[in-house]
Amino acid sequence: MRLRQLVFCAGLALALTACGKRESADDRSPSAAPASAPTAAAQQAVIQQKTAEQAADLPSKITRMNEDGSETVEDVPSDSGAHNPLLAAVASTIATASAATTSGPTLWQEGVNYTRLVPAQPTQVPTGQVEVLEFFWYACPHCYAIDPMVESWKKTKPSYISFSRVHVMWNEGHRSLARMYYALDSMGKLDQLHGEVFKEIHVNGDPLIAADPNNATESERIQTAFVKKFGISESDFKKAYHSFAVETALQRADELVQRYRIEGVPTFVINGKYVADVRSADGQERLMSLVGDLAAQEHKH
């Protein structure tokens, strides 16, 4: 019974990690969080304790035989780490090694927390800027969960980071939502309605696409009715929906998804060189920290 419960918990954890291309999590196992290494202070305390225990086992006095046959009793100095050069040296060496292991050369490990792209891909940002792309899908619950954190990060990120989202288009249902995203972007309404789209889908239970995802006409009608509730005219939305700018944005998004071989969302690509997600970074907050650190590293170069 306990084994069955463990298997169920493991399956649930995998299911909640990312939205995949085929609407299933990929087969990679989540990185186990490394056990916390004992601090240098803790190891130093252990050594001092063992040294004290060893000292307690030693005799506190010794008896010396004199030439005339008499005996002289002398005190033995304490054999603590402070007075024993050998023990003190060992304790110092272990403490130094422990401190080096705890801090480590870096917080992130290539191949564990992120993947390096070889060869690196060209970016579309000015010189001195670092491009950060978030690949997402409006109907993905994990994209919805991390979005408030991304929005907060956007407000505090360094000015050298050029951030943009890319909506995936793995099927016609994805494409319909992507078209709405880029239509709102072209109209300058994305800041107003981006969060509302997520809310409509994940809170109100309205998928904003037709029951048949291949019915693009019905999906457009549903989305038009939705944006009208926020004061956007039907004619303006339809004009943007089928505009050249939106068609171009859809084409570029499709090219980026294929170039970076995106098969799960949310996924972040930093400056065309590094790919990371919630699973590899081991958490949403760690992912945003990782993105910032990799971007800072690129900016220095």
N, C-alpha and C positions, 0 to 999 in steps of 0.2 A: 504493500500500500504506500509506504514512504517513497519507494522508487517511482511509483506511478505519479505521485504528487510532484516529485522533483522533475520528471520528464514533462509534466504539464506546465510547470513554472518556466522551464527552459523554453518550451515552445511558445509560451505567451510572450516572453521577453523578446524572442526573435521576431514575432509578429508585429511588435510595437516599435520596431527599430526604423524601418524605412519603407516608402512606397516604391515598388519595383516596376520595371517596364511592363511586366505581365501581371501587375497588381498583386505581387507576392514578394516577400523579403528574399534577398539573395542568400546564397548558401554559406557565406562567410560567417564564422562564429564571432560573436562580440568579444573584443579584447578584454581579458580578465584584468581587473584593477590590481596592480602589483601590491604585494603586502608592504606595509610601511616598514622601512628599515629602522632599526634602533638608532637613536641619536648617539652622538659622540659622548654626550654627558651621561647617557644611560649606561654605555659600555664602560666608561670611566668609573662609574659608581659600582658596577659589578666587579671590576678588577680590584677596586679598593676594598670591597667587602670580602672578596676571596683572600686578598692579602692579609686583611685583619684576622680572618679565620685561621690562616696559616700561622700568623704570628701568635695567636692565642694558644696554638698547640705546642709552641716552643717553650722550653724552660725559661723562667724569668731570672734564674740564678744558676751559676756553675761553681763547682768546687775544684780548686786547684791544689795539688799536692806540692808542698814545699820540700826542700832538700833535707830538712831536719825531721821530716815525717809529719809535720803539722799540716793542717788544711786551711785554705783561705777561701772564703765564700765571696764571689763577686757578682754584681748585677750585670745582666745582659741587656744591651740597648735594644729598644723596640725595633722589630724587623718590618715596619710598615713600608708602604710604597714611597713615602716621603724620605725615608732614611736608607732605603735599599736602592742603589743606583740601577741595578739590573731590572728590578720590577718597575721602577719609575720609567725607564727607557721603553720597556715593553708596553706599558700603559699609554705612553705618549704616542708611540707608533700606531697602536690600534686606534686611538682617538683620532689621529690625523687621517688614517685610511678611512675610518667611518665617516668623517666629515666630508671627505672627497666623494665617497660613494653616495652619500645623502644628497649633496648638491648636484653632482653630476655635471657633465659638460653642457647639457641642454635639457629643457623640459620635454621636448618633443623628439621622437625618433622617426626617421625616414623609414618607410616600409611597415611601420606600426601605426603611427598616428596620421600619416599622410603618404601619398604616393607621388613620386617625381615622374613627370612626363618626359619621355625621351623619344623623339626630339621635342623641345619646348615649342609651343605654338605661338604664332604672331598675335599680338593684341591690337586693339583699335583705340588706344588712348594716347594723349600727347606725351612727349618726352618728359620724364620726371614724375609721371603718374604711374601708379600701380593698379592694374585692372583686377577687380574681384567680381566674379560672376556667381550668382546663385541660380541653379537650375531647380525649378519648382513646378508644381501642378496644383491648381486651385482646389481640386477635390482630394488632395493628399492630406490626411489628418496630421501627419508629422510636419508637413510644411505649415499647416495652420498653427500647430503647437509652437513652433520656433519663430513664427513671424513677429510676434511682439518683441522678442529679443533682438531680432534683426533690425526692426524699426528703431529700437532704442540705440543699438550699435551705430546705425546710420547717423544719428544726431551727434555722436561723440567721436566718430572715427576721424583719424587725421585727414587733413585736406588733400594729401597726396594720394589717397585711395579713391579711385573712380569705381563706384559700385553700380551694378545693374542686375536686374533679374532676367532670366530666360525661361519662358514657359515651354515645357516639353510638349511634343506632338507625336506620341507613339501610335495614336489611332484617331479616328474622326471625332470622338468625344473630347479628347485632349485638344484637338485642333480648334474646335468650336470655342472652348474656354480661352484658348490662346488668342483667338481672333478678338474676343471681347476684351482681353487684357490689353492688346496693342491698340485697339480702337479707343479705349479709355485713355491710354497713354498719349495717343495722337491728339486727343481733344483737350489735354491738360486736366483731365478729371481723375487721374489715377490716385493722386494723394487723397482725394476725397472719398473714393469708392473702393480702393484696394481692400481695406479691412472689411468693408461692407459685403464684398463678394464672398470672402472667407466666411463671414458670419451667416450669410444667407444659406450657404451650402452646409456648414458644419453645425450651426446652431438651429436654424430654421428648417433644415432638412430638405431644402429645395436644391436639386443638383444643377439647375440652370442649363440643362441640356435636355433634349427630347428623350423619351423612353427608348427610342431607337437612336443610338448615337450617330448613326449614319444619316439621319434626317436633319441635314444642316438647316433647312428652311424653318423647321419647327424650333430648333435650338435658337435660331436668330429671333424668332417671335417671342420666345420665353425671355431671352436676355433683354430685348427691347422693352418689354413690359416691366422688367425689373429696374432698368435705369431710369425709366420715366417717373418712378416713385421719388427720384432724387432731383427732379426738375430738368432732366435732359430731354430735349425734344426728340421725337421719333425720327424725324427727317435728318436731324444732325447726326444722330447715332448711326443710322443706316448709311449715310454718306461716308462717315469715317470707317464704318465696318467693312466697306467694299473699296476703300481708297487705295491708291497706289502705295502710299506710305505704309499702310498696314500689310499689304501683300509683300512689300520688301522686308518688313520686320519679321513676318512669318518665315520667309525664305531664309533669312539670316539665322533665325532661331533654330530652324531645322538643320542648317549646316553646322551650327555650333554643337548641337546635340550629337550629331554623327561624328564630328571631329573629335570630341572628347569622349565619345562612346558612353554617354550617360545612360545607365540602366536602372538607376534608383534615385529618388529625390527625398529630401533636399540634399543636393551636392554642391559644394563650393569649389571653384577653380580660381587659383591665385596666380595672376600674371602669366597665364598660359603655361605654368611650370609645375604647379602642385594641385593635387586633388584631395579633398577631405570631406568627410561626412560625420554625422552624429556618432555612428558606430566606431569609426576609426579614432575619433577624438575622445571617445568615452564620455559623451554627454553634451547637451546643448551649450551650456556655458563654456565648457572647455573648447568646443568647436569654434565659438566666436573668438575666444582668446587665441586659439591656434591660427585662425585666419588673420587676426591682427598682427601676430608675431611674424608669420611668414611674409606678410605684406611689408612690415618694417624691415625685415631682412632684405627683401628685394629693393626697397627704397635706398638702403645704404649702398647697394651695388650700382 
